[in-house]
Amino acid sequence: MPTTTWVIKQHDTKITFKDSPTIDGVAVPPTDLTGSTLYFLLKNDTKAIKQSATIQADGSFAYSPSPSDVAATGKFQQEWEVVYPTGQILTFPNNGYNVVKIIADLG
């Protein structure tokens, strides 16, 4: 999964973060994710969140933020954490982090 950069405005909640899991450039088949739990993790020096996210039918990941998730401005690292039914964990992207830049709104 190559890293992604999202730039959004503070307080914007009518967005959905989306990503497709890959390992070494190969897509993870949706069947490999059956029964798994997905989390959206977002962190910088002053804030960290871990929220339940959704595995779509096509195997892609999706998360729609709550107001508190996007209340603070800044540059954040983001990753997706999959917890398999066995309890094993795999994190995407596994070669770095996605970047979320939350910039101030004027309102």
VEXSE-221152 format. One record per residue: residue in three letters; x, y, z of N, C-alpha, C, O in turn. Coordinates in nm, 3 decimals, padded with zeros to 5 digits. Layout:
BEGIN
{rec ALA,{X,Y,Z},{X,Y,Z},{X,Y,Z},{X,Y,Z}}
...
! end
This chain:
BEGIN
{rec MET,{00.086,-00.117,00.000},{00.000,00.000,00.000},{00.090,00.122,00.000},{00.158,00.148,00.099}}
{rec PRO,{00.092,00.197,-00.107},{00.171,00.320,-00.107},{00.111,00.421,-00.009},{-00.009,00.421,00.015}}
{rec THR,{00.196,00.505,00.045},{00.144,00.604,00.139},{00.062,00.709,00.065},{00.085,00.738,-00.052}}
{rec THR,{-00.034,00.765,00.136},{-00.128,00.862,00.083},{-00.122,00.988,00.167},{-00.097,00.981,00.287}}
{rec THR,{-00.145,01.104,00.105},{-00.156,01.230,00.179},{-00.293,01.288,00.154},{-00.335,01.306,00.039}}
{rec TRP,{-00.363,01.318,00.263},{-00.493,01.385,00.256},{-00.477,01.524,00.317},{-00.416,01.538,00.422}}
{rec VAL,{-00.532,01.625,00.253},{-00.537,01.760,00.308},{-00.685,01.794,00.322},{-00.760,01.793,00.225}}
{rec ILE,{-00.725,01.824,00.446},{-00.865,01.855,00.473},{-00.873,01.981,00.558},{-00.774,02.025,00.616}}
{rec LYS,{-00.992,02.039,00.565},{-01.015,02.154,00.651},{-01.064,02.109,00.788},{-01.136,02.010,00.802}}
{rec GLN,{-01.024,02.184,00.887},{-01.066,02.162,01.024},{-01.219,02.160,01.030},{-01.285,02.242,00.966}}
{rec HIS,{-01.275,02.068,01.105},{-01.419,02.051,01.128},{-01.494,01.985,01.013},{-01.615,01.964,01.024}}
{rec ASP,{-01.428,01.952,00.903},{-01.497,01.889,00.790},{-01.523,01.741,00.822},{-01.429,01.663,00.836}}
{rec THR,{-01.649,01.705,00.834},{-01.685,01.567,00.864},{-01.759,01.499,00.749},{-01.791,01.380,00.757}}
{rec LYS,{-01.787,01.573,00.643},{-01.854,01.511,00.528},{-01.749,01.462,00.428},{-01.754,01.493,00.309}}
{rec ILE,{-01.655,01.387,00.481},{-01.550,01.326,00.401},{-01.538,01.181,00.446},{-01.585,01.144,00.554}}
{rec THR,{-01.475,01.100,00.364},{-01.446,00.964,00.403},{-01.302,00.934,00.362},{-01.263,00.952,00.247}}
{rec PHE,{-01.224,00.890,00.459},{-01.089,00.844,00.430},{-01.103,00.704,00.372},{-01.172,00.620,00.429}}
{rec LYS,{-01.039,00.678,00.258},{-01.047,00.548,00.192},{-00.907,00.503,00.152},{-00.821,00.584,00.120}}
{rec ASP,{-00.887,00.372,00.156},{-00.758,00.316,00.120},{-00.778,00.171,00.078},{-00.879,00.109,00.114}}
{rec SER,{-00.685,00.116,00.004},{-00.690,-00.024,-00.037},{-00.564,-00.093,00.012},{-00.453,-00.049,-00.019}}
{rec PRO,{-00.578,-00.201,00.089},{-00.461,-00.267,00.145},{-00.382,-00.346,00.040},{-00.439,-00.419,-00.041}}
{rec THR,{-00.250,-00.329,00.045},{-00.160,-00.408,-00.039},{-00.040,-00.452,00.045},{-00.005,-00.388,00.144}}
{rec ILE,{00.019,-00.559,00.004},{00.145,-00.606,00.062},{00.242,-00.620,-00.052},{00.220,-00.699,-00.144}}
{rec ASP,{00.350,-00.543,-00.047},{00.451,-00.542,-00.154},{00.387,-00.516,-00.290},{00.427,-00.577,-00.390}}
{rec GLY,{00.288,-00.427,-00.295},{00.224,-00.389,-00.420},{00.115,-00.484,-00.467},{00.055,-00.461,-00.572}}
{rec VAL,{00.090,-00.590,-00.392},{-00.012,-00.687,-00.431},{-00.136,-00.664,-00.344},{-00.127,-00.659,-00.221}}
{rec ALA,{-00.250,-00.650,-00.408},{-00.375,-00.626,-00.335},{-00.408,-00.744,-00.243},{-00.391,-00.860,-00.280}}
{rec VAL,{-00.455,-00.711,-00.124},{-00.500,-00.813,-00.029},{-00.642,-00.854,-00.072},{-00.730,-00.769,-00.080}}
{rec PRO,{-00.664,-00.983,-00.098},{-00.798,-01.026,-00.140},{-00.900,-01.000,-00.029},{-00.870,-01.021,00.088}}
{rec PRO,{-01.020,-00.955,-00.066},{-01.123,-00.929,00.036},{-01.150,-01.049,00.126},{-01.181,-01.033,00.244}}
{rec THR,{-01.139,-01.169,00.070},{-01.166,-01.289,00.150},{-01.064,-01.305,00.263},{-01.094,-01.366,00.366}}
{rec ASP,{-00.943,-01.251,00.246},{-00.841,-01.258,00.351},{-00.878,-01.172,00.472},{-00.821,-01.188,00.580}}
{rec LEU,{-00.973,-01.080,00.455},{-01.013,-00.989,00.562},{-01.143,-01.030,00.631},{-01.188,-00.963,00.724}}
{rec THR,{-01.203,-01.139,00.586},{-01.331,-01.184,00.640},{-01.322,-01.205,00.791},{-01.232,-01.274,00.840}}
{rec GLY,{-01.416,-01.146,00.863},{-01.422,-01.162,01.007},{-01.326,-01.075,01.085},{-01.320,-01.082,01.208}}
{rec SER,{-01.249,-00.991,01.015},{-01.151,-00.905,01.080},{-01.215,-00.775,01.129},{-01.322,-00.735,01.083}}
{rec THR,{-01.147,-00.712,01.222},{-01.188,-00.581,01.274},{-01.087,-00.479,01.225},{-00.967,-00.506,01.222}}
{rec LEU,{-01.135,-00.361,01.186},{-01.048,-00.257,01.131},{-01.053,-00.133,01.218},{-01.159,-00.094,01.267}}
{rec TYR,{-00.936,-00.071,01.238},{-00.926,00.055,01.312},{-00.854,00.159,01.229},{-00.761,00.128,01.154}}
{rec PHE,{-00.898,00.283,01.243},{-00.836,00.401,01.183},{-00.756,00.467,01.295},{-00.813,00.508,01.397}}
{rec LEU,{-00.625,00.478,01.278},{-00.538,00.541,01.378},{-00.482,00.670,01.322},{-00.438,00.675,01.208}}
{rec LEU,{-00.484,00.775,01.404},{-00.438,00.907,01.365},{-00.361,00.965,01.483},{-00.411,00.965,01.595}}
{rec LYS,{-00.238,01.015,01.458},{-00.156,01.060,01.570},{-00.061,01.171,01.529},{-00.006,01.171,01.419}}
{rec ASN,{-00.045,01.267,01.621},{00.065,01.363,01.613},{00.118,01.382,01.754},{00.087,01.302,01.842}}
{rec ASP,{00.197,01.486,01.778},{00.260,01.504,01.910},{00.160,01.532,02.022},{00.191,01.508,02.139}}
{rec THR,{00.043,01.582,01.988},{-00.052,01.621,02.093},{-00.183,01.544,02.093},{-00.262,01.557,02.187}}
{rec LYS,{-00.208,01.464,01.991},{-00.337,01.396,01.980},{-00.319,01.258,01.920},{-00.237,01.238,01.830}}
{rec ALA,{-00.397,01.162,01.970},{-00.398,01.028,01.912},{-00.541,00.974,01.919},{-00.607,00.984,02.022}}
{rec ILE,{-00.587,00.917,01.809},{-00.719,00.854,01.809},{-00.707,00.713,01.752},{-00.618,00.684,01.671}}
{rec LYS,{-00.796,00.627,01.795},{-00.811,00.492,01.741},{-00.960,00.467,01.736},{-01.025,00.450,01.839}}
{rec GLN,{-01.014,00.464,01.613},{-01.158,00.451,01.594},{-01.189,00.331,01.505},{-01.111,00.297,01.415}}
{rec SER,{-01.300,00.268,01.530},{-01.344,00.158,01.444},{-01.371,00.209,01.303},{-01.430,00.315,01.284}}
{rec ALA,{-01.328,00.133,01.206},{-01.348,00.167,01.065},{-01.417,00.050,00.996},{-01.450,-00.050,01.060}}
{rec THR,{-01.440,00.065,00.867},{-01.518,-00.033,00.792},{-01.435,-00.097,00.682},{-01.364,-00.029,00.608}}
{rec ILE,{-01.446,-00.229,00.674},{-01.390,-00.301,00.560},{-01.503,-00.316,00.458},{-01.604,-00.380,00.486}}
{rec GLN,{-01.484,-00.256,00.341},{-01.587,-00.259,00.237},{-01.592,-00.397,00.170},{-01.500,-00.477,00.185}}
{rec ALA,{-01.698,-00.424,00.097},{-01.716,-00.553,00.029},{-01.601,-00.583,-00.068},{-01.565,-00.699,-00.088}}
{rec ASP,{-01.543,-00.478,-00.127},{-01.432,-00.498,-00.220},{-01.297,-00.510,-00.149},{-01.193,-00.520,-00.215}}
{rec GLY,{-01.297,-00.508,-00.015},{-01.173,-00.520,00.062},{-01.105,-00.389,00.093},{-01.003,-00.387,00.161}}
{rec SER,{-01.160,-00.278,00.044},{-01.100,-00.148,00.075},{-01.140,-00.104,00.215},{-01.233,-00.159,00.274}}
{rec PHE,{-01.070,-00.005,00.267},{-01.094,00.047,00.401},{-01.162,00.183,00.391},{-01.137,00.259,00.297}}
{rec ALA,{-01.249,00.214,00.489},{-01.317,00.343,00.489},{-01.339,00.389,00.633},{-01.365,00.309,00.723}}
{rec TYR,{-01.326,00.521,00.652},{-01.354,00.580,00.782},{-01.407,00.722,00.762},{-01.346,00.802,00.691}}
{rec SER,{-01.521,00.752,00.825},{-01.577,00.887,00.824},{-01.553,00.948,00.961},{-01.599,00.894,01.062}}
{rec PRO,{-01.482,01.060,00.968},{-01.442,01.116,01.097},{-01.557,01.179,01.175},{-01.654,01.228,01.118}}
{rec SER,{-01.542,01.175,01.306},{-01.635,01.245,01.396},{-01.582,01.388,01.415},{-01.466,01.415,01.382}}
{rec PRO,{-01.664,01.479,01.467},{-01.618,01.617,01.486},{-01.490,01.627,01.571},{-01.403,01.709,01.541}}
{rec SER,{-01.479,01.547,01.675},{-01.359,01.556,01.759},{-01.234,01.506,01.688},{-01.123,01.548,01.722}}
{rec ASP,{-01.249,01.419,01.589},{-01.134,01.368,01.514},{-01.066,01.477,01.433},{-00.944,01.473,01.414}}
{rec VAL,{-01.143,01.574,01.386},{-01.090,01.676,01.296},{-01.098,01.816,01.357},{-01.100,01.916,01.284}}
{rec ALA,{-01.104,01.824,01.489},{-01.115,01.953,01.557},{-00.981,02.027,01.564},{-00.979,02.150,01.566}}
{rec ALA,{-00.871,01.954,01.569},{-00.739,02.016,01.584},{-00.668,02.023,01.449},{-00.677,01.932,01.368}}
{rec THR,{-00.598,02.133,01.428},{-00.518,02.147,01.307},{-00.382,02.082,01.330},{-00.340,02.062,01.444}}
{rec GLY,{-00.314,02.049,01.222},{-00.180,01.993,01.233},{-00.155,01.888,01.128},{-00.240,01.856,01.045}}
{rec LYS,{-00.035,01.834,01.136},{00.008,01.727,01.046},{00.010,01.598,01.128},{00.074,01.592,01.233}}
{rec PHE,{-00.060,01.497,01.080},{-00.078,01.372,01.152},{-00.025,01.254,01.072},{-00.025,01.257,00.948}}
{rec GLN,{00.020,01.151,01.142},{00.049,01.023,01.080},{-00.078,00.940,01.091},{-00.150,00.949,01.191}}
{rec GLN,{-00.106,00.859,00.989},{-00.227,00.777,00.988},{-00.192,00.637,00.943},{-00.109,00.618,00.855}}
{rec GLU,{-00.259,00.538,01.004},{-00.246,00.401,00.959},{-00.375,00.326,00.987},{-00.459,00.371,01.065}}
{rec TRP,{-00.389,00.211,00.924},{-00.503,00.122,00.941},{-00.454,-00.002,01.013},{-00.350,-00.058,00.975}}
{rec GLU,{-00.526,-00.047,01.115},{-00.487,-00.166,01.189},{-00.596,-00.272,01.172},{-00.711,-00.250,01.207}}
{rec VAL,{-00.557,-00.386,01.116},{-00.649,-00.498,01.097},{-00.621,-00.600,01.207},{-00.508,-00.644,01.224}}
{rec VAL,{-00.725,-00.637,01.279},{-00.716,-00.742,01.380},{-00.793,-00.862,01.324},{-00.915,-00.858,01.309}}
{rec TYR,{-00.719,-00.967,01.293},{-00.779,-01.086,01.235},{-00.851,-01.168,01.343},{-00.823,-01.152,01.461}}
{rec PRO,{-00.943,-01.256,01.302},{-01.016,-01.336,01.400},{-00.925,-01.417,01.493},{-00.964,-01.452,01.604}}
{rec THR,{-00.804,-01.445,01.447},{-00.706,-01.520,01.529},{-00.642,-01.433,01.636},{-00.572,-01.483,01.724}}
{rec GLY,{-00.667,-01.300,01.629},{-00.603,-01.207,01.720},{-00.475,-01.147,01.664},{-00.418,-01.055,01.723}}
{rec GLN,{-00.429,-01.199,01.552},{-00.310,-01.144,01.488},{-00.342,-01.007,01.429},{-00.456,-00.980,01.390}}
{rec ILE,{-00.240,-00.921,01.421},{-00.257,-00.783,01.375},{-00.167,-00.758,01.255},{-00.053,-00.804,01.251}}
{rec LEU,{-00.220,-00.685,01.159},{-00.142,-00.639,01.045},{-00.178,-00.493,01.021},{-00.296,-00.457,01.019}}
{rec THR,{-00.076,-00.410,01.003},{-00.095,-00.266,00.989},{-00.063,-00.222,00.847},{00.034,-00.268,00.786}}
{rec PHE,{-00.147,-00.133,00.794},{-00.130,-00.079,00.658},{-00.122,00.072,00.665},{-00.197,00.130,00.744}}
{rec PRO,{-00.040,00.141,00.590},{00.068,00.080,00.512},{00.174,00.023,00.605},{00.195,00.075,00.715}}
{rec ASN,{00.240,-00.082,00.563},{00.341,-00.143,00.650},{00.481,-00.093,00.621},{00.578,-00.143,00.679}}
{rec ASN,{00.494,00.004,00.532},{00.625,00.059,00.498},{00.637,00.207,00.534},{00.726,00.276,00.484}}
{rec GLY,{00.550,00.257,00.619},{00.550,00.398,00.657},{00.414,00.437,00.710},{00.343,00.354,00.766}}
{rec TYR,{00.378,00.561,00.690},{00.249,00.612,00.737},{00.184,00.695,00.629},{00.253,00.756,00.547}}
{rec ASN,{00.053,00.698,00.629},{-00.019,00.797,00.550},{-00.008,00.929,00.625},{00.022,00.931,00.744}}
{rec VAL,{-00.032,01.040,00.556},{-00.025,01.173,00.616},{-00.161,01.240,00.603},{-00.222,01.239,00.496}}
{rec VAL,{-00.208,01.298,00.714},{-00.330,01.377,00.713},{-00.292,01.517,00.760},{-00.243,01.536,00.871}}
{rec LYS,{-00.316,01.615,00.674},{-00.293,01.755,00.711},{-00.429,01.820,00.731},{-00.509,01.829,00.638}}
{rec ILE,{-00.454,01.866,00.854},{-00.578,01.934,00.884},{-00.545,02.083,00.894},{-00.473,02.125,00.984}}
{rec ILE,{-00.598,02.160,00.801},{-00.568,02.303,00.799},{-00.687,02.381,00.855},{-00.801,02.336,00.850}}
{rec ALA,{-00.657,02.498,00.909},{-00.761,02.580,00.973},{-00.866,02.624,00.873},{-00.835,02.657,00.758}}
{rec ASP,{-00.992,02.626,00.919},{-01.096,02.684,00.834},{-01.111,02.831,00.873},{-01.056,02.874,00.975}}
{rec LEU,{-01.181,02.906,00.795},{-01.194,03.051,00.820},{-01.320,03.086,00.897},{-01.344,03.202,00.928}}
{rec GLY,{-01.400,02.984,00.929},{-01.527,03.009,00.997},{-01.520,03.001,01.146},{-01.620,03.020,01.214}}
! end
